[in-house]
Amino acid sequence: MSTNDKNGPFAEDTRLIHAGRAPEKFGGAVNIPPFRASTVLFPTLAALDAYDPALRTVRYGRTGNPSSHAFEAAMTELEEGHDAVSFASGLQAITSSLLAFARHGDHVLIADTAYGPTRSFANGILSRAGVTVEYFDPAIGAGITGLLRPTTRIVFLESPGSLTFEVQDVPAISAAVATVNPYIVVMIDNTWAAGLLFKPLKYGVHISIQSATKYVGGHSDASLGVAVCAHQDHWMRVKKAAIELGACASADELFLGLRGLRSLPVRMRRHHQSGLRVAQWLATRAEVTRVRHPALPSCPGHDLWKRDFTGACGLFAFEMEPVPRPALAAMVDGMAHFGMGYSWGGFESLILPSNPTPIRTAAPWTGGELIRLHIGLEDADDLIADLEAGFARLNAALEAK
Ligand SMILES: Cc1ncc(COP(=O)(O)O)c(C=O)c1O
């Protein structure tokens, strides 16, 4: 459901300025004020009886309210979907969407690139509920049909992977799955593309999930998730699961998500430019054995990125030969602009040494020392100088050994 009632073929940047807004309903306020309410009063019994979540009537704060409705309408516009469900976090959007469809005895296929906590949920709660979880090589493409079973219920993708950055052939996978069994639900974690750089629902994916904590919020100060569905029946299932699980987003976080969304395209263009610049510079460095940035040919699935995506965000990784921990510490402990921390998608740059080995099973990790970077909105030359100084500290520590 989109509340964008402006007619005409407007560009996406323009549509995202209007999406979900309704100044006439809120005293003319440009932004929808956070709707902080649990109890909602009904003036009559007829109004009480008229509640219907699909019509966006309000019964109780947790089950849907003007803040969540506005955010969901805006995210539906962004992802070019049918309707959306908002959640308190990206992980809650993922787990609730999986629980909405997986039943005891079902088989669920998950790309080996999936974010660690997605795997933890699948290996823990989902498996304990009697669901068989199987991981697949992200390069599988249409070969996914070889893994489908009569009990397969969900195929879950994360493209590119948010740690190792393999781009998947989403159109081929969803088409192949639909040919064998159109009832299998194809879901994707679309956080890297922020819903802007890739439109999975156009390519046969049924549910596009995002951690809006990342680029949509954009300021590292909100926790928010969303599942955008291509079809009403899927939306009803996810919405019902959210209600049964008590899952909901807070009005303040929804407000921040909507506010962040207005500047998303502008920020993403800058993340793209600076990220690519830093990635290209890293590719020239002797210390670096491989750059995993989907816009560079050295990244697995680069051709698919070129075909399906309209740009890149600021998140990518590079590899080095393994180095002793103290030498790595000499490099990353002294950064001037890169903070060391989890998450990404904010205005600030981050550096994170990571080891993908424990979260790879179908396509084991064979790369070297992995450093993930988030390139924020700082000046790219300053970021390159910071990394250059980091490499100098690394080399000095290696020589001093
Ligand atoms: C790819 C990806 N998906 C989902 C999540 C979960 O998001 P949240 O922290 O909003 O639960 C993250 C968080 O880091 C992520 O990187």
The ligand as a Tripos MOL2 file, in Angstrom:
@<TRIPOS>MOLECULE
LIG
   16    16     1     0     0
SMALL
NO_CHARGES

@<TRIPOS>ATOM
      1 C1         23.0420   -7.7140    6.6800 C.3       1 LIG1
      2 C2         22.3660   -7.4610    7.9770 C.ar      1 LIG1
      3 N1         21.1100   -7.8470    8.1180 N.ar      1 LIG1
      4 C3         20.4520   -7.6540    9.2760 C.ar      1 LIG1
      5 C4         21.0620   -7.0630   10.3540 C.ar      1 LIG1
      6 C5         20.3080   -6.9210   11.6300 C.3       1 LIG1
      7 O1         19.9550   -5.6200   11.8260 O.3       1 LIG1
      8 P1         19.5130   -5.0500   13.2510 P.3       1 LIG1
      9 O2         20.7690   -4.7280   13.9930 O.co2     1 LIG1
     10 O3         18.6840   -3.8750   12.9020 O.co2     1 LIG1
     11 O4         18.7480   -6.1310   13.9370 O.co2     1 LIG1
     12 C6         22.3780   -6.6270   10.2440 C.ar      1 LIG1
     13 C7         23.0450   -5.9670   11.3860 C.2       1 LIG1
     14 O5         24.2310   -5.7930   11.4310 O.2       1 LIG1
     15 C8         23.0630   -6.8400    9.0250 C.ar      1 LIG1
     16 O6         24.3430   -6.4820    8.8780 O.3       1 LIG1
@<TRIPOS>BOND
     1     1     2 1
     2     2     3 ar
     3     2    15 ar
     4     3     4 ar
     5     4     5 ar
     6     5     6 1
     7     5    12 ar
     8     6     7 1
     9     7     8 1
    10     8     9 2
    11     8    10 1
    12     8    11 1
    13    12    13 1
    14    12    15 ar
    15    13    14 2
    16    15    16 1
@<TRIPOS>SUBSTRUCTURE
     1 LIG1         1 GROUP 0 **** ****
